[in-house]
Amino acid sequence: SNKLSFKSALKRFFGIKTEEELKKKKTQKEKTKEFFESLAFAGIAAFFIITFVIQNTRIPTGSMEDTILVGDFVLVNKFIYGSSSPKYIPFTEIELPFFRFPALREPRPRDIVVFEWPGDRDLIKAKELGVNYVKRCICTPGDTIQIIEKVVYVNGKEFWIPPNVKYESYYPKPKDYIEPRIFPKGMPWNEDYYGPLIVPKKGYVVNLSLNNIEQWRTTIDREYGKSVVEIKDNMITIEGVPVTSYTFKKDYYFMMGDNRDNSLDCRFWGFVARDMIVGEAFITLFSWDREIPFTDLFRLIGSIRLDRVLKLLN
């Protein structure tokens, strides 16, 4: 009887019906209850998969063309870099304590990475929290990036060129042209002549002075989640304490779009902290023309790009 009860318990756990249960005629109340139980189980399973395993992301902009196109639906591997629990209460911007599972591996250069946008250059937090971007990982913590005449160099060596990299103009902007939106603030660079700039890693110490504090102010403030850097009587203070250096608490990454001339990326709004990385984009599920409204269903279906269905990304 113990064996029978154990088998019965297993069947109940996995939702397997016994012969008696199959033969028994169910009342309408029992059918309704079973329907909602199945619906709840499916909802929990879907929530678990989307939160910790794989997520679908729609591509709204052309910053990764021609690697990823506008209208692509991309699957994101969330567990490879270590899935995290939700950071915000759904449909709100109320933050939650969150945990992260161990990563299978860390993000590497060339990876196509999905991450939470940190916000505009001079903002501590994005105006709209939880917005995900998709870009190419260029630099990992401790690397040095430099761009000369549109050519990207990492640690003094020319960076690998993505197979579908795109330029709207092959002529670089003049070296002496200063882009006012460039990160870090106040640097005499533009997107075609950029750096050299060190990407901070946990434990990296930067010497601070009145000449360079604006370059590091936003990143330091973002580590604290509030405005902590001030200048008082020609002295730099962090939380009111005078300092001449700062030790970074997090690892950071530098991301860029493959559409190099039409991508708002780390060149404009700063580093991506490790805890803001969501996962790796690895395959295009399918793709269509997102400009066609859903009301024009037949034309929308006809716009599906068959060559991009289940296309691996590289």
C-alpha positions as CSV (number, residue, x, y, z in Angstrom):
1,S,0.0,0.0,0.0
2,N,3.0,2.3,0.7
3,K,4.2,1.7,-2.9
4,L,0.7,2.4,-4.3
5,S,0.4,5.6,-2.3
6,F,3.9,6.7,-3.4
7,K,3.1,6.1,-7.1
8,S,-0.2,7.9,-6.6
9,A,1.7,10.9,-5.1
10,L,4.1,11.0,-8.0
11,K,1.3,10.9,-10.5
12,R,-0.4,13.8,-8.8
13,F,2.8,15.8,-8.7
14,F,3.4,15.5,-12.4
15,G,-0.3,15.8,-13.3
16,I,-0.7,12.3,-14.5
17,K,-4.3,10.9,-14.2
18,T,-5.0,7.5,-12.7
19,E,-7.4,5.1,-14.5
20,E,-10.0,5.8,-11.8
21,E,-9.7,9.5,-12.3
22,L,-9.9,9.2,-16.1
23,K,-13.1,7.1,-15.9
24,K,-14.7,9.3,-13.3
25,K,-17.0,11.9,-14.8
26,K,-16.1,15.4,-13.7
27,T,-18.5,18.1,-12.6
28,Q,-18.5,21.5,-14.2
29,K,-17.0,22.9,-11.0
30,E,-14.1,20.3,-11.2
31,K,-13.5,21.1,-14.8
32,T,-13.3,24.8,-14.2
33,K,-11.0,24.3,-11.2
34,E,-8.7,22.1,-13.3
35,F,-8.6,24.6,-16.1
36,F,-7.5,27.5,-13.8
37,E,-4.9,25.2,-12.1
38,S,-3.4,24.4,-15.6
39,L,-3.5,28.0,-16.5
40,A,-1.7,29.0,-13.3
41,F,0.9,26.3,-13.8
42,A,1.6,27.5,-17.4
43,G,1.9,31.1,-16.2
44,I,4.4,30.1,-13.4
45,A,6.4,28.0,-15.9
46,A,6.4,30.9,-18.5
47,F,7.5,33.4,-15.8
48,F,10.3,31.1,-14.7
49,I,11.6,30.6,-18.2
50,I,11.4,34.3,-19.2
51,T,13.0,35.4,-15.9
52,F,15.8,32.9,-15.7
53,V,16.4,31.1,-18.9
54,I,15.4,32.6,-22.3
55,Q,13.7,35.8,-23.2
56,N,12.4,37.2,-26.5
57,T,13.5,40.8,-27.3
58,R,12.1,42.9,-30.2
59,I,14.6,45.2,-31.9
60,P,13.2,48.7,-32.3
61,T,16.2,50.6,-33.7
62,G,18.9,50.1,-36.4
63,S,22.0,50.5,-34.2
64,M,23.0,46.8,-34.8
65,E,22.4,46.8,-38.6
66,D,23.2,44.8,-40.6
67,T,23.8,42.1,-37.9
68,I,20.4,42.6,-36.4
69,L,17.6,44.4,-38.3
70,V,14.7,46.5,-37.1
71,G,11.8,44.1,-36.7
72,D,13.9,41.1,-35.7
73,F,12.6,39.1,-32.7
74,V,15.8,37.9,-30.9
75,L,16.1,35.2,-28.3
76,V,18.4,36.1,-25.3
77,N,20.3,33.5,-23.3
78,K,19.9,34.8,-19.8
79,F,21.6,32.0,-17.8
80,I,24.9,32.1,-19.6
81,Y,26.0,35.3,-17.7
82,G,24.0,34.4,-14.6
83,S,20.3,35.0,-14.5
84,S,19.0,37.5,-11.9
85,S,15.6,37.7,-10.2
86,P,13.4,40.7,-11.2
87,K,14.7,44.1,-10.3
88,Y,11.4,45.9,-10.4
89,I,7.8,45.2,-9.5
90,P,6.1,44.4,-12.9
91,F,4.7,47.4,-14.7
92,T,6.2,49.8,-12.2
93,E,9.6,51.4,-11.5
94,I,9.7,50.2,-7.9
95,E,13.0,48.5,-7.3
96,L,13.3,45.1,-5.6
97,P,16.2,43.4,-3.8
98,F,17.5,40.9,-6.4
99,F,19.9,38.0,-6.5
100,R,22.0,36.6,-9.4
101,F,22.8,32.9,-10.1
102,P,26.4,32.0,-10.8
103,A,27.4,32.7,-14.4
104,L,28.5,29.9,-16.8
105,R,31.0,32.5,-18.2
106,E,31.6,36.2,-18.2
107,P,30.8,38.4,-21.3
108,R,33.6,38.4,-23.9
109,P,34.6,40.8,-26.7
110,R,32.5,40.0,-29.8
111,D,29.5,38.9,-27.8
112,I,26.1,40.5,-28.7
113,V,25.0,41.6,-25.3
114,V,21.5,42.6,-24.0
115,F,21.8,44.9,-21.0
116,E,19.8,47.5,-19.0
117,W,20.4,51.0,-20.3
118,P,22.2,53.0,-17.7
119,G,20.7,56.3,-18.9
120,D,22.0,59.5,-20.5
121,R,25.5,60.6,-19.9
122,D,24.9,63.0,-17.1
123,L,22.1,61.1,-15.4
124,I,22.6,58.8,-12.4
125,K,19.7,56.6,-13.5
126,A,17.7,56.3,-16.7
127,K,14.5,58.3,-16.9
128,E,12.7,55.0,-17.8
129,L,14.0,52.1,-15.8
130,G,14.3,48.5,-17.1
131,V,14.9,49.5,-20.8
132,N,17.0,46.9,-22.5
133,Y,19.6,47.7,-25.3
134,V,21.4,45.3,-27.6
135,K,25.0,46.1,-28.6
136,R,28.3,44.4,-29.3
137,C,30.8,43.9,-26.4
138,I,34.0,45.7,-27.3
139,C,35.9,45.9,-24.1
140,T,35.9,44.0,-20.8
141,P,37.0,45.3,-17.4
142,G,40.5,46.8,-17.4
143,D,40.7,47.1,-21.2
144,T,41.6,50.3,-23.0
145,I,39.6,51.5,-26.0
146,Q,40.7,53.9,-28.7
147,I,39.1,54.8,-32.0
148,I,41.3,56.3,-34.8
149,E,39.6,57.2,-38.1
150,K,36.7,54.9,-37.3
151,V,39.0,52.0,-36.6
152,V,38.5,50.5,-33.1
153,Y,41.6,49.5,-31.1
154,V,41.5,47.5,-27.8
155,N,44.7,47.5,-25.8
156,G,46.6,48.9,-28.7
157,K,45.5,46.2,-31.2
158,E,42.9,46.6,-34.0
159,F,39.6,45.1,-32.9
160,W,37.9,42.3,-34.8
161,I,35.6,43.7,-37.5
162,P,32.0,42.2,-37.3
163,P,31.1,40.6,-40.6
164,N,28.0,42.8,-41.0
165,V,29.5,46.1,-39.7
166,K,27.9,49.1,-41.3
167,Y,29.0,52.7,-41.9
168,E,26.9,55.5,-43.3
169,S,30.0,57.4,-44.3
170,Y,33.5,56.1,-44.8
171,Y,34.9,59.5,-44.1
172,P,35.7,60.2,-40.5
173,K,34.8,63.4,-38.7
174,P,37.8,65.8,-38.4
175,K,40.0,64.9,-35.4
176,D,39.7,68.4,-34.0
177,Y,35.8,68.3,-34.1
178,I,34.6,67.9,-30.5
179,E,31.2,66.1,-30.1
180,P,29.5,67.8,-27.1
181,R,27.5,64.6,-26.3
182,I,30.6,62.5,-26.0
183,F,31.4,60.4,-22.9
184,P,33.2,61.2,-20.7
185,K,32.0,64.8,-20.4
186,G,34.5,67.4,-21.5
187,M,36.8,65.2,-23.5
188,P,38.0,66.6,-26.8
189,W,36.8,63.6,-28.8
190,N,34.1,62.5,-31.3
191,E,32.7,59.1,-32.2
192,D,35.4,58.6,-35.0
193,Y,38.4,59.8,-32.9
194,Y,37.9,58.5,-29.4
195,G,40.1,57.8,-26.4
196,P,42.3,56.3,-25.2
197,L,40.0,55.4,-22.3
198,I,40.4,52.8,-19.6
199,V,37.3,50.7,-18.8
200,P,37.2,50.4,-15.0
201,K,37.3,47.1,-13.2
202,K,36.5,46.2,-9.6
203,G,39.5,47.5,-7.5
204,Y,40.8,49.8,-10.2
205,V,42.1,53.0,-8.6
206,V,41.9,56.3,-10.4
207,N,43.6,59.5,-9.2
208,L,41.1,62.4,-9.0
209,S,41.9,66.0,-9.6
210,L,39.9,69.2,-10.5
211,N,41.0,68.6,-14.1
212,N,39.5,65.1,-14.5
213,I,36.7,64.8,-11.9
214,E,34.0,65.6,-14.5
215,Q,35.2,62.5,-16.5
216,W,34.5,60.2,-13.6
217,R,31.6,62.0,-11.7
218,T,28.7,60.2,-13.4
219,T,30.3,56.7,-13.0
220,I,31.1,57.2,-9.4
221,D,27.6,58.6,-8.7
222,R,26.0,55.6,-10.4
223,E,28.0,53.3,-8.2
224,Y,26.3,54.9,-5.2
225,G,23.0,55.3,-6.9
226,K,22.8,59.0,-5.9
227,S,24.8,62.2,-6.2
228,V,27.9,61.9,-4.0
229,V,30.6,63.8,-5.8
230,E,31.0,67.5,-4.9
231,I,33.7,70.2,-5.1
232,K,34.1,72.3,-2.0
233,D,36.8,74.9,-1.6
234,N,38.7,73.4,-4.5
235,M,38.6,70.0,-2.8
236,I,36.9,66.9,-4.3
237,T,34.6,65.2,-1.8
238,I,32.6,61.9,-1.9
239,E,29.8,61.8,0.6
240,G,31.4,64.8,2.2
241,V,34.8,63.2,2.7
242,P,37.8,64.8,0.9
243,V,39.4,62.4,-1.6
244,T,42.3,62.4,-4.1
245,S,41.5,59.0,-5.6
246,Y,38.6,56.5,-6.0
247,T,38.5,52.7,-6.0
248,F,35.8,51.3,-8.3
249,K,33.4,48.8,-6.7
250,K,32.1,47.2,-9.9
251,D,33.3,45.7,-13.2
252,Y,32.4,47.6,-16.3
253,Y,32.0,46.9,-20.1
254,F,32.2,49.0,-23.2
255,M,29.5,48.3,-25.8
256,M,29.0,49.6,-29.4
257,G,26.5,49.1,-32.2
258,D,27.6,47.4,-35.4
259,N,26.0,50.3,-37.2
260,R,28.9,52.5,-36.1
261,D,27.7,55.8,-37.5
262,N,24.1,55.5,-36.2
263,S,24.4,54.0,-32.8
264,L,24.0,55.7,-29.4
265,D,26.2,53.6,-27.3
266,C,28.9,53.7,-24.6
267,R,30.7,56.5,-26.6
268,F,27.8,58.7,-25.6
269,W,26.4,57.6,-22.3
270,G,29.1,55.7,-20.5
271,F,30.1,52.2,-19.2
272,V,27.8,49.3,-18.6
273,A,28.1,47.8,-15.1
274,R,28.3,44.0,-14.8
275,D,25.1,43.9,-12.8
276,M,23.1,45.6,-15.6
277,I,23.9,42.8,-18.1
278,V,20.9,40.6,-18.9
279,G,22.2,38.0,-21.3
280,E,23.6,37.1,-24.8
281,A,21.5,37.5,-28.0
282,F,22.1,34.4,-29.9
283,I,19.4,33.7,-32.6
284,T,16.8,35.6,-34.6
285,L,13.5,33.8,-34.0
286,F,11.8,35.6,-36.9
287,S,11.6,39.0,-38.5
288,W,9.1,41.2,-40.2
289,D,8.5,44.8,-41.3
290,R,7.5,46.5,-38.0
291,E,6.2,49.6,-39.9
292,I,3.2,47.6,-41.2
293,P,0.3,47.9,-38.7
294,F,-1.3,44.8,-37.1
295,T,-4.6,45.8,-38.7
296,D,-3.0,44.9,-42.1
297,L,-2.4,41.3,-41.1
298,F,-1.9,39.7,-44.5
299,R,0.7,42.3,-45.6
300,L,2.4,42.0,-42.2
301,I,2.6,38.2,-42.6
302,G,3.9,38.6,-46.1
303,S,6.7,40.8,-44.9
304,I,8.3,38.0,-42.8
305,R,11.9,37.7,-43.8
306,L,12.3,33.9,-44.2
307,D,16.1,34.2,-44.5
308,R,16.2,35.5,-40.9
309,V,14.0,32.8,-39.3
310,L,16.1,30.9,-36.8
311,K,19.3,32.7,-38.0
312,L,22.2,32.4,-35.6
313,L,23.8,35.7,-34.7
314,N,27.6,36.4,-34.9
